Amino acid sequence: MKLHRMLCFGRHEGTGNAAIVVEHAALAEAERLAFAREQNAAATVFVETNAAGETQLDYFYPHMRSPLCLHATLAASAVFFERNPEIERTRFVTSLRGQVLEVTRLDQSLFVEVSPQRCPPLSVDVDVAARLLQTDPANLIGLPRLASVGSAKLLVEVADQPLLDALQPDLPAIVSWGREQGVSGLYVYCRLHDEVYAGRNFNHLEPHAEDPATGVAAGALASLLERDITVLQGDALGQPCTLQARYTNGTVQVGGRAERSEI
């Protein structure tokens, strides 16, 4: 079993969302989840070859298996391009749903192309979202909306960054609600200026496990808004991240930096 520790979507060198890339792992699903729980990383991705000869990615958070994790996809892509510096594009499929992921290297960034995916037939009112976030319903803008590029998110807009930063949601309730509804947590965001947004992802059980960068949420938000956006995330966690999401004719490319980590 070979491990690579990576930092993804970091705004500066030495920052980013940690991911573990695992190759040549003969582990069953329960063993993979147990392994992911032991790592000091937001996500672990197991890279393998499926029966069709395709390179397959199997994603695990510390508390669950996931159909898609884009920062872990960036991590696996960075390992691939490091070994193949002459190649500028590669292709993966996801283990759970067979979703095809086309990855392009552009200067110092990697971009993963994704398309909108079907969401659960669910309508969520403001009061439910506010209860989960433990905030006044008046702090939310518009109705919460579901969107997905591979892992469904409930997107909730708030008025400004002070409100966003002050949120102390009911994390166990969010995880429980998400499992019941087939939704991968809440992504709360606010518009800063132009097409620049700030966001926080809530799909974890402990406050210290908050995600510094959530690629599937940035992709879902760009898909919902149908425009190119930049998302800033992780500043309050000491891991400032920048996620670029480029929207073109119904598809989204989500990208950023990926580098090796010694931690």
C-alpha positions as CSV (number, residue, x, y, z in Angstrom):
1,M,0.0,0.0,0.0
2,K,1.4,3.4,-1.1
3,L,0.3,6.7,0.4
4,H,0.5,10.2,-0.8
5,R,-0.5,13.2,1.4
6,M,-1.7,16.2,-0.5
7,L,-3.0,19.7,0.1
8,C,-5.6,20.9,-2.4
9,F,-7.2,24.2,-3.3
10,G,-4.7,26.1,-1.1
11,R,-4.5,29.8,-1.7
12,H,-0.8,29.8,-0.8
13,E,2.0,27.3,-0.6
14,G,1.5,25.0,2.4
15,T,-2.2,25.6,2.8
16,G,-5.2,23.7,1.5
17,N,-7.5,20.8,2.3
18,A,-5.7,17.6,3.2
19,A,-6.3,14.4,1.2
20,I,-4.6,11.0,1.4
21,V,-4.2,9.2,-1.9
22,V,-3.8,5.4,-1.5
23,E,-2.6,3.0,-4.1
24,H,-2.4,-0.8,-4.1
25,A,-4.7,-1.2,-1.1
26,A,-6.3,-4.6,-0.8
27,L,-8.9,-3.4,1.7
28,A,-12.6,-4.1,2.0
29,E,-15.1,-1.2,2.3
30,A,-15.2,-1.4,6.2
31,E,-11.4,-1.5,6.3
32,R,-11.2,1.5,4.1
33,L,-13.5,3.5,6.3
34,A,-11.5,2.5,9.4
35,F,-8.3,3.5,7.6
36,A,-9.8,6.9,6.7
37,R,-10.9,7.5,10.3
38,E,-7.3,7.1,11.4
39,Q,-5.9,9.7,9.0
40,N,-5.4,13.4,9.8
41,A,-7.1,14.4,6.6
42,A,-10.6,15.5,5.4
43,A,-10.7,12.7,2.8
44,T,-9.0,9.6,1.6
45,V,-9.2,8.3,-1.9
46,F,-8.3,4.8,-3.0
47,V,-7.0,4.5,-6.6
48,E,-7.5,1.2,-8.3
49,T,-8.2,-0.3,-11.7
50,N,-11.7,-1.7,-12.3
51,A,-12.8,-4.7,-14.4
52,A,-13.0,-2.5,-17.5
53,G,-9.4,-1.3,-17.1
54,E,-10.4,2.2,-16.0
55,T,-8.7,4.1,-13.2
56,Q,-11.3,4.2,-10.5
57,L,-11.5,6.5,-7.4
58,D,-13.2,5.4,-4.2
59,Y,-13.7,8.2,-1.7
60,F,-14.0,8.1,2.1
61,Y,-14.5,10.8,4.7
62,P,-13.7,9.9,8.3
63,H,-17.4,9.2,9.0
64,M,-18.7,7.8,5.7
65,R,-18.0,6.7,2.1
66,S,-18.8,9.3,-0.5
67,P,-19.9,9.2,-4.1
68,L,-17.6,12.1,-5.0
69,C,-14.9,14.3,-3.4
70,L,-13.3,16.9,-5.7
71,H,-10.4,17.8,-3.5
72,A,-9.5,14.2,-3.3
73,T,-9.8,14.0,-7.1
74,L,-7.4,16.9,-7.4
75,A,-5.0,15.0,-5.1
76,A,-5.2,11.8,-7.2
77,S,-4.8,13.9,-10.4
78,A,-1.7,15.6,-9.0
79,V,-0.1,12.3,-8.3
80,F,-0.9,11.1,-11.8
81,F,0.5,14.3,-13.5
82,E,3.6,14.2,-11.4
83,R,4.4,10.8,-12.9
84,N,3.3,11.9,-16.4
85,P,4.5,15.4,-16.9
86,E,4.0,15.2,-20.7
87,I,0.3,14.6,-20.3
88,E,-2.2,17.4,-19.9
89,R,-5.5,15.5,-19.5
90,T,-6.6,12.3,-17.8
91,R,-9.8,10.5,-16.9
92,F,-11.2,8.7,-13.9
93,V,-14.4,7.0,-13.0
94,T,-16.0,7.0,-9.5
95,S,-16.4,3.8,-7.6
96,L,-19.9,4.3,-6.2
97,R,-21.7,5.7,-9.3
98,G,-19.4,5.3,-12.2
99,Q,-19.4,9.0,-12.8
100,V,-16.8,10.0,-15.4
101,L,-14.3,12.8,-14.4
102,E,-12.2,14.5,-17.0
103,V,-9.2,16.3,-15.5
104,T,-7.2,19.0,-17.2
105,R,-3.9,20.5,-16.1
106,L,-3.6,24.3,-16.8
107,D,-0.5,26.1,-15.6
108,Q,-0.4,25.6,-11.8
109,S,-4.0,24.5,-11.4
110,L,-6.0,21.3,-12.1
111,F,-9.6,21.4,-13.2
112,V,-12.1,18.6,-12.9
113,E,-15.1,18.6,-15.3
114,V,-18.4,17.7,-13.8
115,S,-22.1,17.9,-14.8
116,P,-25.2,18.5,-12.8
117,Q,-26.6,15.3,-11.3
118,R,-30.1,14.4,-10.1
119,C,-31.0,15.5,-6.6
120,P,-33.5,13.9,-4.2
121,P,-37.1,15.1,-4.8
122,L,-36.9,17.3,-1.7
123,S,-38.2,20.8,-0.8
124,V,-36.6,22.4,2.3
125,D,-38.1,25.5,3.8
126,V,-36.3,28.3,5.6
127,D,-37.3,27.2,9.1
128,V,-35.8,23.7,8.7
129,A,-32.5,25.1,7.4
130,A,-32.4,27.7,10.2
131,R,-33.1,25.1,12.8
132,L,-30.2,22.9,11.6
133,L,-27.9,26.0,11.5
134,Q,-29.2,27.2,14.8
135,T,-29.8,30.7,13.5
136,D,-32.7,33.1,13.0
137,P,-34.6,32.4,9.8
138,A,-34.4,36.1,9.0
139,N,-30.6,35.6,8.5
140,L,-31.2,33.4,5.4
141,I,-31.8,34.8,1.9
142,G,-34.3,33.2,-0.2
143,L,-35.2,29.5,-0.1
144,P,-32.5,26.8,0.4
145,R,-31.9,24.9,-2.8
146,L,-30.6,21.5,-3.7
147,A,-27.9,21.1,-6.3
148,S,-25.4,18.4,-7.2
149,V,-22.4,17.7,-9.4
150,G,-22.0,14.3,-7.9
151,S,-22.8,14.7,-4.2
152,A,-26.0,16.6,-3.4
153,K,-25.7,19.7,-1.3
154,L,-28.4,21.9,0.3
155,L,-27.2,25.4,-0.6
156,V,-28.2,28.1,1.9
157,E,-27.4,31.8,1.3
158,V,-26.9,34.3,4.2
159,A,-26.5,38.0,4.0
160,D,-22.9,38.6,4.8
161,Q,-19.6,37.1,6.0
162,P,-20.0,38.1,9.7
163,L,-23.2,36.0,9.8
164,L,-21.5,33.2,7.9
165,D,-18.5,33.2,10.3
166,A,-20.7,33.3,13.4
167,L,-22.7,30.1,12.5
168,Q,-22.5,27.3,15.1
169,P,-24.8,24.7,13.6
170,D,-26.2,21.5,15.1
171,L,-23.7,19.2,13.4
172,P,-25.1,15.8,14.6
173,A,-28.6,17.0,13.5
174,I,-27.2,18.0,10.0
175,V,-25.5,14.6,9.5
176,S,-28.6,12.7,10.7
177,W,-30.9,14.8,8.4
178,G,-28.5,14.4,5.5
179,R,-28.5,10.6,5.9
180,E,-32.3,10.5,6.0
181,Q,-32.7,12.7,3.0
182,G,-29.8,11.5,0.8
183,V,-28.1,14.9,1.0
184,S,-24.4,15.5,1.7
185,G,-24.9,18.2,4.3
186,L,-25.4,22.0,4.0
187,Y,-23.2,24.5,2.2
188,V,-23.8,28.0,3.5
189,Y,-22.5,30.9,1.4
190,C,-22.6,34.7,0.9
191,R,-21.7,36.9,-2.0
192,L,-18.7,39.1,-1.3
193,H,-18.4,41.1,-4.5
194,D,-18.9,40.5,-8.2
195,E,-18.7,36.8,-8.7
196,V,-16.7,36.1,-5.5
197,Y,-18.4,34.1,-2.7
198,A,-17.4,32.9,0.7
199,G,-18.6,29.5,1.9
200,R,-18.7,27.0,4.8
201,N,-19.5,23.3,4.5
202,F,-21.4,21.4,7.3
203,N,-21.2,17.7,6.8
204,H,-19.2,16.5,9.8
205,L,-19.7,15.5,13.4
206,E,-17.0,17.6,15.2
207,P,-16.3,21.3,14.8
208,H,-12.6,20.7,14.3
209,A,-13.4,18.6,11.2
210,E,-14.9,21.4,9.2
211,D,-13.8,21.3,5.6
212,P,-11.5,24.1,4.5
213,A,-12.5,23.6,0.8
214,T,-15.5,21.8,-0.7
215,G,-15.2,21.3,-4.4
216,V,-18.5,19.6,-4.9
217,A,-20.2,22.5,-3.2
218,A,-18.4,25.1,-5.4
219,G,-19.4,23.1,-8.5
220,A,-23.0,22.8,-7.3
221,L,-23.2,26.6,-6.6
222,A,-21.8,27.5,-10.1
223,S,-24.3,25.0,-11.6
224,L,-27.2,26.6,-9.7
225,L,-26.1,30.2,-10.6
226,E,-25.1,29.2,-14.1
227,R,-22.0,31.4,-14.1
228,D,-18.3,31.4,-13.3
229,I,-17.5,31.9,-9.7
230,T,-14.7,32.1,-7.2
231,V,-15.2,30.6,-3.7
232,L,-13.1,31.6,-0.7
233,Q,-13.2,29.1,2.1
234,G,-11.1,27.9,5.1
235,D,-9.7,31.3,6.3
236,A,-11.1,31.0,9.8
237,L,-9.6,27.4,10.0
238,G,-6.1,28.6,9.2
239,Q,-6.2,26.9,5.8
240,P,-7.2,29.6,3.3
241,C,-8.5,28.0,0.1
242,T,-9.6,29.4,-3.3
243,L,-11.8,27.3,-5.6
244,Q,-12.5,28.3,-9.2
245,A,-15.7,27.1,-10.8
246,R,-16.1,27.7,-14.5
247,Y,-19.6,27.2,-16.0
248,T,-20.1,26.4,-19.7
249,N,-23.3,25.2,-21.3
250,G,-24.4,23.1,-18.4
251,T,-21.0,21.7,-17.4
252,V,-18.7,22.9,-14.6
253,Q,-15.0,22.8,-14.3
254,V,-13.9,23.0,-10.6
255,G,-10.2,23.7,-10.1
256,G,-7.4,24.9,-7.9
257,R,-3.9,24.1,-6.8
258,A,-2.7,20.7,-5.5
259,E,0.7,20.0,-3.9
260,R,2.4,17.5,-1.7
261,S,2.3,17.9,2.1
262,E,4.9,16.8,4.6
263,I,2.5,17.0,7.5
